[in-house]
Amino acid sequence: MNEDIKAYARLHKVKLWQVAEALGITDSALSRKMRHELEPETKRRIMKLVEKIAFEKQSAQ
């Protein structure tokens, strides 16, 4: 489930725990949510967060 999000995060070298932290939830809560296919809007929001985290990581280097 939600393999597109996992692949997108991997591509941008972002860990799912970082996404969970940005969402203000625990990594286990994110994992539970991702057991079922997420709504398209939720996926878009998470992918934007992945991009933001990747950009911030790159800017910090």
MOHU-V970900 format. One record per backbone hydrogen bond with DSSP energy under -1.0 kcal/mol. NH is the residue of the N-H (numbers start at 1). CO is the residue of the C=O. E is the energy in kcal/mol with one decimal. If there is no record, write none. Layout:
((NH | CO | E) (NH | CO | E))
//
This chain:
((6 | 2 | -1.8) (7 | 3 | -2.8) (8 | 4 | -2.1) (9 | 5 | -2.5) (10 | 6 | -2.3) (11 | 7 | -2.7) (12 | 8 | -1.7) (13 | 10 | -1.3) (14 | 9 | -3.0) (19 | 15 | -1.4) (20 | 16 | -2.5) (21 | 17 | -2.3) (22 | 18 | -2.1) (23 | 19 | -1.9) (25 | 20 | -2.6) (30 | 26 | -2.0) (31 | 27 | -2.3) (32 | 28 | -2.2) (33 | 29 | -2.2) (34 | 30 | -2.2) (35 | 32 | -1.2) (36 | 33 | -1.2) (43 | 39 | -2.3) (44 | 40 | -2.4) (45 | 41 | -2.2) (46 | 42 | -2.3) (47 | 43 | -2.7) (48 | 44 | -2.2) (49 | 45 | -1.8) (50 | 46 | -2.4) (51 | 47 | -2.1) (52 | 48 | -2.3) (53 | 49 | -2.9) (54 | 50 | -2.6) (55 | 51 | -2.5) (56 | 52 | -2.5) (57 | 53 | -2.4) (58 | 54 | -2.2) (59 | 55 | -2.5) (60 | 56 | -1.5))
//
